[in-house]
Amino acid sequence: MSIRTRLERLERQQPNKGQLSFEEIVERYCRLLAWLDERGYADALAAVEAGEKGPVGLEGLLREQARYDPKQRAMARFEQALNAGQLPDAADVDLLAS
């Protein structure tokens, strides 16, 4: 049984009490990614660092995603170092371990 099928079954069993459905969450996330792409930002943190507030209705999601970006950036650098046969930077290791 797929995750989507399980989530849909769960939603039918438990009425949505003011919370977003799985489809609504995915749709909002995709809108945010499209907004970032339209403006040329690599990630949400880059937009926040540039002073962007986010698209109307998705301001909170922009800030939430920006909080994850330092670790995602560190993981990308970590993988690049390993792929190049080098040791990752200690600061990236520390950030990922926290």
N, C-alpha and C positions, 0 to 999 in steps of 0.2 A: 504494500500500500504506500503510495507516494505521500510526501509531507503535505502537499497541497490538499490531497483527499482527506488526510487526517485533520488538517486545520478547518476545512469546510465542514466536516462532520462535527467537530468540536463547536464551531460557531452555531450550528443548528441546535446542538444540545444545550448550549448556554447562550441565552439571548445577549446581544451586544448592549451593554449597559453604559452607553456614552463613550465607549472605546472604539478605536478605529479597527476595521477589519483588516485581514492580511492584505487583501487587494488594495485597500486605501493606503496602507503603509508603503507598499511597493510603488504605487502610483506617485505618492509624495516624494519618495526617494528618487525616482526616475525624473520627476520634474526638477528636483534640486540639481541632479547631475546635468540635465540639459541646460539649466540656467548657468551653472558653472562653466560648462563648455561654450555656451554662447558668448560669455564674457572673457573667455580665454584663461580661466583659472585652472591650475593643476589639481587643486583640491579645495575643500572648504576652508582650511586654515589660511591658504593664500588669499582667499576672498576676505576673510575676517581681518587679516593683517593689512589688507589694502583699504580697510574701513567700510567694506560693504555690510549692509544690514541684512540682505537676503531678499528673496522674492516675497511678495505679500502672502502671508499665511504660513510661510516656511522659515521665518526668522529663527525660531527656536531650533528647528531641525538643522539649520546651517551651523549654529553655535554648537549643537550636540555633536555633529559630525566633525567639526573643527577640533574638538577635544580628543578625538581618536587619531587625527592625522599625524601628530608627532611620532606615535608608535608605528604607524604605517610607513612613514618616511624612514624611520630607523630600520624597519624590517627590509625595506627596499635596498638601503645601503648595505645592510648586513648580507643580504643575498648576493649583491654585486661583488662584495669583497670575497665571499666564498667562491663565487663563479670565476673570479680572477685569480684564485689560488692564494689569497691573502687572508690575514686575520682581520676580523671585523674590528672597528673602532671600539675602544673600551666604553665610551660614552653611550654608544648604541646598544652594547651588551647590557649595560646597567639599566638603560631605559626599558629595554624589552624584559628584563628580569623583574622590574618593579610592578 
